[in-house]
Structures are given as structure tokens and as C-alpha cells.
Amino acid sequence: MTGSNVWKGYSQARYFTEFGLASMPKYFIVLLILGYTNPLLPIASMTLPQPEDLAAAQSARRKAYLHVLPPLFITSVIAYLDRVNLAYAKLTMNQDLQFSDEVFGLGAGIFFLGYVLFEIPGALIAERTSPRKWLARIMFSWGLVSGLMAFMTQVWEFYLLRFALGLAEASLYPVLYASCIPRWFGAGDRPRAIALLLASLQVSNIIGAPLAGWVLGFQLPGLEGWQTLFLLEALPALIFAVILLRWFCDDPAQATFLNADEKKWLLDQYKRECHAKLETRHYTVMQALCDPKVLKLCLIYFLWITGFWGFGYWMPSVLKALSGWSDLALGWMVVPPMCLSLGFMLWIGHRSSVTGEKRFHGAIGLFIGAVGLLLGTSFDNPWLSYLMLCMAAVGVYAPFGVWWSYPTTFLTGSAAAGAIGMINSFGNIGGFVGPYCIGWLKETSGGYTLGWVYLGLSLALAGCLMLTLRHTPRDL
């Protein structure tokens, strides 16, 4: 009997009985904090080497979720807080510094131009050296630059610091997707692990939006509320950069929390997966960057992230214009749509892991987001507009539950790191285009309707293209 058949033969109840419930409570507490309670449902397509290795396999997988995801999750929360605090700072910063909407849109977007320049080189450096040290360097750099934004007074300073922030943070997510997650999580677990990791995006909004609304009304001596916001939210990056160096490990061989059998199982899993991909086709970095599948992923991600960041940076301003709510109320009203989008994204990642299907699971969210944006400014009733905002939030976040597991179905090693860096770079160009176009269209038309329609159409086209992706086998 093969390892695969043994795995398929276990029922849900027997699975938890034989794999030991005694060690589960601490594990579930961590995953409840992450917003997901069942990442170890059996995956029929997973192949385990031999029946005697099942205990080591289950224990190794559980420890990967328990010890590897939390530091990466916290890193992503802090990164996203430092990105989106600008959206809330704008509520008072623009008036204080006399920035127009077009200036704000360009400054929000120029971050991504800095990001693009160092995206692929940074991802390759991390893959070939130490992802752990590279992530710590990224965090410390962006913490310094983010804190300096509290002291800007001129438009050129705003542009320069946003560009420098992009340079500092460049390659963060490609390193997480291509160099960290694949070393610890097999193909069956990867969509779920990435969905859990990217739950950090909504969690940072759930924490950051009310916090930003409160901080804007709180002033340190000699500082405005938006300056206080930049300073306070820069500190976690500086502190956690040091913590990450001691907490995270580059690969299972370095992990002190694994025993010898668990290390062997995780390392063998990664080697088998890499070997299987190389048998299908061996990609050099340059071949990966020129591959038609990679180029299609670049276009899809550009269209999607145009909508994602256009929505992310302008959503507080649009909601305030439509509702008239205070900054504090606005911060709290962002929480429900983020909670809804978190639940839907985790469900998408879980269902993709169970079924092996990626295309439809990715596209459905984009279509939902497109409807929310296209209708978002069509109503005079602020609550109907708020409902559309909830739909848009659910849609723009949902594909993260499956998206970054797709490139690693046919790429590995430096080829995967380079390709994911390039895909993310195209997305970051969209991150420039989306916010800037909303600011320009707002200045041109005097309202947000045209900008929201542009973002909705961009999401709809991305969803249509996602449906054309090649179906991937469940064990890749």
C-alpha cells in the first residue's frame, strides 16, 4: 500500500485520534489568533512516504504552522500598517500641508516605483543568502523611512520619502512567497498557509483603522495627529526587525523546535517537490521571466493591484465624502468589511487546498470586487454605499487566498524567486497607476465616480484573464 493510499484511508476522526489530540490546544490557540481554526484537514492528494512516517509528518506540519507562520504574519501586519497609514493620515495631512488630491495620489503611487526597482534583485539576494536576515534588513529600513515622514513639509519631500519607502520595503512579499513558505509548506498546504499569512492584510486594517482614527485626534507635543501616526507606527518595524532575527529560521535544518525525523520529513518534502518540477521543466531565471505563463500572471496582477491599491488608499476618503462620518467613526466602520473579507479569503484558501482548483477560486473575488466598485458611488444613501464598499473589500482581498500558490506550481528556487519578484513588480506598477489615476480623475471630474468605475473594470478584466490560466494538478 502506498503512502498516498494510507493517507486517503484515514477518516477525520481517526486522523485526530492517531495523530494525538494532546498536543493540539496550543496549536489551535495560535490559529484562532490568525483567524482560522482547521488548517490540518486531510488533503486527499498529498503523498506521504511511508505509514511509519505519518506521525513525524503530522507533527512537522503542525509545528510549521505554530512556529513559522506567526513571525511572518506579524512581519506582514507591520508592513501593511506602514503602507496604509497614509490613507488615514490624508484625512488631515492634506489640509495641513496644502496637498491636492493629485499630489496625494502621485505620492501614494510613487512608493511602488521605488519598490519595483529593487524587487527582483532583492528576491534573488534573499533566496541565495538568508531570507531571515534580508527580512530583518527590510523591516529596519522601512521603519526608519516611515518615521521620517512625520517631519516632511514640502511636496518634493513627500515624493522622495515615499519613493525611499518603496526602495526599503522592496522584495518583502516575494521573499515570503518564494523563499520562506515553500521551504516549510508542501504544495497541498501552501494555499492555506499563504491565506493565513495574508490574513495579516485585513488584521492590520482591523487594528490600524480604529487606531489611526483615534491617533489623528491625539497630538504629541509640537506635532499634529498625522505626524504622531507616522512616528508611532514606525516603532514596531524597528523593534520587530531585531526579534525576527532570533525567532525565524531560514529552513527546517536550522530549526531547534523540530526533532531529527521532523526535519528530515520537511526537507525531503521540499526536495521531492523541487525534483518533480525540474523533471517537468527546468527553468533558468531568464526563462522564467520570459515564460508566457509568467507574463500572463504579470498582466493579471497589474490589473488586480491597480484596483486593490486604488481602493486601499482612497477608500477612507471616498467613504468620508459619501457619509460625512468623523475620523474616529470612519476608522471603526472599516472594521466590518475587513472582517468579512478576512473570512472569505481564508475560506477561498481552504477550499483551494482541499479541491486543488485555483482559477475559479481566484476569479470569483475579483468579480465581486468589480461589482462593489462599479456601484460604489451610485447611491445617495450612505448605507447602500457602505454595503458596496463591503463587497469591494471582500472582492479585492479574496484572491490572495490562492494567488501566490500558483507560480510555485511550475517554478522553484531562484526561478520562482525571480518570477514572483517580476509578477509583484507589475502589481506594484498597478499600485502606482491606481492611486494616481483616482487622484487625477478626482481633480478632473470633481468626484470619485469615474475613478471607481476605472478600478471596477480593471478588476473585472483581471478576473476574466484569471479564468484562462492553465489548470494545475492537485499535487503541484
C-alpha positions as a printed Julia matrix, in Angstrom:
476×3 Matrix{Float64}:
   0.0    0.0     0.0
   1.38   3.37   -0.98
   1.75   6.31    1.38
  -0.94   8.11   -0.61
  -3.45   5.29   -0.1
  -2.68   5.1     3.59
  -3.34   8.83    3.88
  -6.62   8.58    1.97
  -7.77   5.73    4.22
  -7.85   7.78    7.39
 -11.21   9.22    8.39
 -11.41  12.65   10.01
 -11.97  11.15   13.48
  -9.21   8.58   13.2
  -6.85  11.23   11.87
  -7.09  13.31   15.02
  -7.09  10.25   17.31
  -3.95   8.68   15.89
  -2.11  11.97   15.45
  -2.58  12.92   19.08
  -5.07  15.43   20.43
  -2.89  16.12   23.45
  -0.53  18.35   21.51
  -3.26  20.34   19.72
  -4.56  23.06   22.13
  -1.59  25.43   21.87
  -1.65  24.98   18.11
  -5.33  25.89   17.85
  -4.88  28.99   20.05
  -2.31  30.36   17.61
  -4.5   29.66   14.6
  -7.54  31.18   16.3
  -5.48  34.35   16.69
  -4.74  34.16   12.97
  -8.45  33.8    12.25
  -8.55  30.17   11.08
  -9.17  27.04   13.13
  -8.62  24.0    10.94
  -5.54  24.06    8.69
  -4.83  20.34    9.03
  -7.86  18.83    7.33
  -6.56  15.83    5.35
  -5.76  16.57    1.74
  -6.52  13.59   -0.46
  -3.87  14.47   -2.98
  -0.99  14.68   -0.5
   1.5   11.85   -0.8
   3.35  10.76    2.35
   6.37   8.5     2.03
   5.53   5.54    4.33
   2.94   4.76    7.06
   5.65   4.88    9.75
   6.4    8.48    8.77
   2.85   9.69    9.35
   3.46  10.76   12.95
   6.58  12.74   12.01
   4.76  14.26    9.04
   1.78  15.4    11.08
   3.98  16.75   13.86
   6.26  18.58   11.41
   3.31  20.19    9.62
   1.73  21.26   12.89
   4.98  22.8    14.12
   5.42  24.65   10.83
   2.06  26.34   11.35
   2.85  27.01   15.01
   6.42  28.31   14.75
   6.89  29.59   11.18
   3.67  31.42   10.31
   3.44  33.69   13.41
   6.7   35.68   12.81
   5.88  36.01    9.1
   2.33  37.02    9.96
   3.5   39.75   12.34
   6.01  40.99    9.76
   3.22  41.34    7.2
   0.89  43.1     9.68
   3.54  45.72   10.45
   4.4   46.16    6.76
   0.79  46.74    5.8
   0.22  49.13    8.7
   3.12  51.26    7.48
   1.72  51.19    3.93
  -1.89  52.15    4.61
  -1.38  54.66    7.42
  -1.01  57.22    4.62
  -4.66  56.68    3.66
  -5.77  57.79    7.12
  -3.09  60.48    7.54
  -4.54  62.09    4.39
  -7.75  62.95    6.25
  -5.88  65.81    7.98
  -2.41  65.88    6.37
  -3.55  67.23    3.01
  -5.13  70.26    4.61
  -2.14  70.95    6.87
   0.41  70.66    4.05
  -1.91  72.03    1.33
  -1.54  68.93   -0.86
  -4.05  68.5    -3.7
  -5.72  65.15   -4.4
  -3.47  64.7    -7.42
  -0.34  65.31   -5.32
  -1.56  62.74   -2.78
  -2.37  60.2    -5.48
   1.08  60.57   -7.05
   2.79  60.32   -3.66
   0.79  57.23   -2.74
   1.67  55.59   -6.04
   5.33  56.59   -6.24
   6.03  54.2    -3.37
   5.56  51.36   -5.84
   8.05  52.75   -8.35
  10.74  52.55   -5.7
   9.54  49.06   -4.86
   9.78  47.89   -8.48
  13.43  48.93   -8.93
  14.73  46.61   -6.24
  12.05  43.88   -6.36
  13.74  41.17   -8.42
  17.34  41.78   -7.21
  16.15  41.74   -3.6
  14.23  38.48   -4.06
  17.27  36.82   -5.65
  19.61  38.09   -2.9
  17.33  36.64   -0.23
  16.97  33.27   -2.0
  20.73  32.9    -2.43
  21.76  34.18    1.03
  19.44  34.31    4.04
  15.71  35.19    3.84
  15.68  35.79    7.6
  18.43  38.42    7.53
  17.01  40.05    4.41
  13.57  40.39    6.01
  15.11  41.96    9.11
  17.03  44.44    6.93
  13.84  45.35    5.11
  11.92  45.97    8.32
  14.57  48.17    9.89
  14.96  50.25    6.73
  11.28  50.89    6.22
  10.81  51.71    9.91
  13.38  54.49    9.66
  11.89  55.98    6.48
   8.31  55.73    7.76
   9.26  57.66   10.9
  10.89  60.4     8.81
   7.58  61.04    7.06
   6.36  62.72   10.25
   8.72  65.64    9.53
   8.05  66.33    5.84
   6.75  69.78    4.91
   7.18  70.05    1.12
   5.74  68.16   -1.84
   9.21  67.05   -3.01
   9.94  65.65    0.47
   6.68  63.7     0.32
   7.61  62.2    -3.06
  11.2   61.44   -2.01
  10.23  59.69    1.23
   7.5   57.64   -0.43
   9.97  56.56   -3.12
  12.58  55.7    -0.45
   9.98  53.72    1.49
   9.35  51.62   -1.62
  13.08  51.0    -2.04
  13.36  49.99    1.62
  10.46  47.52    1.52
  11.17  46.11   -1.95
  11.04  42.29   -2.25
   9.33  41.71    1.12
   6.4   39.69   -0.2
   8.29  37.82   -2.95
  10.72  36.64   -0.25
   7.8   35.45    1.89
   6.07  33.67   -1.01
   9.04  32.18   -2.87
  11.81  31.74   -0.27
  10.07  31.22    3.08
   6.72  29.46    2.6
   7.84  26.75    0.08
  10.65  25.57    2.38
   8.19  24.82    5.16
   4.86  24.04    3.49
   4.2   21.5     0.75
   2.02  22.1    -2.28
  -1.11  20.84   -0.52
  -0.65  23.11    2.47
   0.66  26.14    0.6
  -2.61  27.84   -0.45
  -3.87  27.56    3.12
  -0.59  28.77    4.62
  -0.46  31.76    2.27
  -4.11  32.57    3.03
  -3.3   32.52    6.75
  -0.24  34.69    6.18
  -2.17  37.2     4.1
  -4.94  37.38    6.67
  -2.44  39.87    8.08
  -3.65  42.41    5.5
  -7.15  42.54    6.93
  -5.95  42.17   10.52
  -3.71  45.21   10.06
  -6.74  47.16    8.83
  -8.9   45.88   11.68
  -6.24  47.09   14.12
  -4.94  50.06   12.17
  -8.14  51.8    11.06
  -9.61  52.44   14.54
  -6.11  53.17   15.88
  -5.48  55.72   13.1
  -8.87  57.35   13.71
  -8.0   57.75   17.39
  -4.38  58.87   16.85
  -5.47  61.6    14.4
  -7.25  63.25   17.3
  -4.29  62.75   19.65
  -1.24  65.0    19.4
   2.22  64.63   20.87
   3.71  67.96   21.95
   4.55  70.05   18.91
   3.15  67.51   16.45
  -0.09  67.16   14.52
  -2.12  63.99   14.66
  -0.89  62.69   11.3
   2.74  63.23   12.39
   2.07  61.28   15.58
   0.57  58.49   13.47
   3.69  58.13   11.32
   6.0   58.1    14.34
   4.03  55.62   16.43
   3.51  53.17   13.58
   7.23  53.22   12.64
   8.33  51.87   16.02
   7.04  48.26   15.64
   9.1   47.75   12.47
  12.31  48.85   14.17
  11.68  46.64   17.2
  10.47  43.53   15.4
  13.42  43.56   12.97
  15.61  42.52   15.91
  13.09  39.98   17.21
  12.75  38.35   13.79
  16.47  37.56   13.63
  16.14  35.35   16.71
  12.67  33.93   16.11
  12.62  32.86   12.46
  14.7   30.14   10.75
  15.64  30.03    7.08
  14.83  26.33    6.68
  13.97  23.2     8.71
  17.62  22.19    9.07
  18.18  25.21   11.36
  15.05  24.76   13.47
  15.59  23.89   17.13
  11.86  23.18   17.61
  11.98  20.16   15.25
  13.38  16.74   16.04
  15.51  14.82   13.55
  12.6   12.91   11.97
  10.55  16.09   11.53
  13.47  17.92    9.93
  14.04  15.02    7.58
  10.39  14.86    6.55
  10.15  18.59    5.77
  13.47  18.65    3.91
  12.59  15.54    1.92
   9.18  17.01    1.07
  10.81  20.15   -0.32
  13.43  18.19   -2.27
  10.81  15.87   -3.79
   8.69  18.81   -4.86
  11.65  20.64   -6.43
  12.72  17.47   -8.21
   9.22  16.91   -9.61
   9.12  20.44  -11.02
  12.58  20.1   -12.55
  11.55  16.82  -14.19
   8.64  18.63  -15.84
  10.84  21.5   -16.99
  13.95  23.12  -15.62
  13.63  26.91  -15.67
  16.55  29.28  -15.5
  15.8   32.71  -14.05
  15.74  34.28  -17.52
  13.48  31.54  -18.94
  11.09  32.03  -16.06
  10.96  35.78  -16.62
  10.14  35.28  -20.33
   7.68  32.4   -19.91
   4.2   33.15  -21.35
   2.5   31.85  -18.2
   4.56  34.22  -16.06
   3.81  37.15  -18.4
   0.07  36.43  -18.2
   0.33  36.37  -14.4
   2.09  39.75  -14.58
  -0.8   41.26  -16.57
  -3.45  39.79  -14.26
  -1.66  41.05  -11.18
  -1.17  44.51  -12.66
  -4.92  44.84  -13.32
  -5.88  43.41   -9.95
  -3.47  45.51   -7.89
  -4.47  48.64   -9.8
  -7.9   48.1    -8.27
  -6.57  46.86   -4.94
  -4.37  49.84   -4.09
  -6.63  52.39   -5.75
  -9.34  51.14   -3.41
  -7.0   50.82   -0.41
  -5.54  54.32   -0.5
  -8.77  56.15   -1.4
 -11.4   54.12    0.45
 -11.32  56.23    3.67
 -11.63  59.47    1.69
 -14.46  58.13   -0.51
 -16.32  56.78    2.49
 -15.97  60.07    4.35
 -17.19  62.04    1.32
 -20.24  59.78    0.96
 -21.11  59.52    4.66
 -19.78  62.61    6.44
 -18.67  60.46    9.4
 -15.94  61.64   11.79
 -12.38  60.29   11.54
 -12.89  58.09   14.61
 -16.23  56.71   13.35
 -14.67  56.13    9.95
 -11.9   54.05   11.5
 -14.39  51.8    13.25
 -16.62  51.46   10.18
 -13.7   49.98    8.24
 -13.61  47.0    10.63
 -16.75  45.1     9.43
 -15.76  44.93    5.73
 -12.25  43.84    6.72
 -13.68  41.06    8.91
 -15.93  39.9     6.07
 -13.05  39.92    3.59
 -10.83  38.04    6.06
 -13.35  35.24    6.45
 -13.94  34.94    2.72
 -10.24  34.94    1.86
  -9.5   32.2     4.39
 -12.38  30.13    3.03
 -11.04  30.58   -0.52
  -7.58  29.4     0.56
  -9.01  26.42    2.45
 -11.29  25.33   -0.39
  -8.44  25.64   -2.9
  -6.22  23.45   -0.71
  -8.97  20.81   -0.43
 -10.04  20.78   -4.09
  -6.79  21.74   -5.83
  -8.67  24.25   -8.02
  -7.13  27.73   -8.28
  -8.56  29.61  -11.27
 -12.2   29.98  -10.26
 -11.28  30.43   -6.59
  -9.14  33.39   -7.6
 -11.52  34.94  -10.15
 -14.73  34.93   -8.08
 -13.41  37.54   -5.67
 -12.35  39.84   -8.47
 -15.85  39.78   -9.97
 -17.4   40.53   -6.56
 -14.98  43.43   -6.08
 -15.75  44.76   -9.55
 -19.49  44.91   -8.77
 -18.81  46.69   -5.47
 -16.64  49.33   -7.12
 -18.84  49.87  -10.19
 -21.86  50.53   -7.97
 -19.94  52.08   -5.08
 -20.82  55.73   -5.76
 -24.21  55.15   -7.4
 -26.35  55.64   -4.3
 -27.33  58.72   -2.32
 -27.97  56.57    0.74
 -24.65  56.26    2.64
 -25.56  52.81    3.95
 -26.05  51.43    0.43
 -22.68  52.93   -0.5
 -21.23  51.29    2.59
 -22.67  47.93    1.5
 -20.93  48.3    -1.86
 -17.7   49.15   -0.04
 -18.07  45.89    1.89
 -18.46  43.99   -1.38
 -15.41  45.72   -2.85
 -13.32  44.89    0.23
 -14.36  41.23    0.12
 -13.51  41.06   -3.57
 -10.14  42.78   -3.74
  -8.68  40.69   -0.9
 -10.19  37.29   -1.7
  -7.77  36.09   -4.44
  -4.83  36.33   -2.05
  -6.1   33.05   -0.61
  -4.86  31.21   -3.69
  -2.87  33.57   -5.94
   0.7   33.17   -4.73
   0.49  29.39   -4.66
   0.07  29.36   -8.47
   3.61  30.4    -9.64
   5.21  27.77   -7.39
   3.23  25.01   -9.15
   5.74  25.13  -12.03
   8.71  27.13  -10.71
  11.19  26.56   -7.9
  14.32  28.07   -6.37
  15.84  31.17   -7.97
  13.48  30.89  -10.97
  10.47  31.09   -8.66
  12.01  33.96   -6.68
  12.77  35.93   -9.84
   9.39  35.27  -11.45
   7.44  36.13   -8.31
   9.55  39.27   -7.99
   8.63  40.24  -11.56
   4.93  39.45  -11.07
   4.92  41.51   -7.9
   6.75  44.32   -9.75
   3.97  44.5   -12.34
   1.48  44.58   -9.49
   3.39  47.42   -7.93
   3.21  49.36  -11.2
  -0.54  48.89  -10.84
  -0.12  50.16   -7.29
   1.24  53.37   -8.8
  -1.36  53.64  -11.56
  -4.45  53.02   -9.41
  -3.98  55.65   -6.67
  -2.63  58.26   -9.1
  -5.49  57.83  -11.57
  -8.06  58.2    -8.79
  -6.44  61.48   -7.69
  -6.2   62.76  -11.25
  -9.79  61.79  -12.1
 -10.99  63.37   -8.85
  -9.28  66.65   -9.77
 -10.59  66.45  -13.35
 -14.21  65.44  -12.72
 -14.75  66.76   -9.22
 -15.93  63.36   -7.91
 -14.92  59.76   -7.32
 -17.35  58.02   -9.7
 -15.06  57.82  -12.77
 -12.16  56.57  -10.67
 -14.26  53.87   -9.03
 -15.57  52.73  -12.44
 -12.0   52.51  -13.76
 -10.96  50.35  -10.82
 -14.02  48.12  -11.2
 -13.33  47.48  -14.88
  -9.7   46.69  -14.09
 -10.78  44.04  -11.56
 -13.32  42.55  -13.98
 -10.71  42.16  -16.72
  -8.28  40.58  -14.26
 -10.96  38.06  -13.27
 -11.65  37.14  -16.92
  -7.93  36.59  -17.56
  -7.56  34.52  -14.4
 -10.13  32.05  -15.74
  -7.84  31.42  -18.74
  -4.94  30.15  -16.61
  -3.89  26.54  -17.09
  -5.43  24.07  -14.66
  -2.79  22.75  -12.27
  -2.61  19.2   -10.88
  -3.54  18.92   -7.22
  -0.14  17.63   -6.15
   1.83  20.56   -7.57
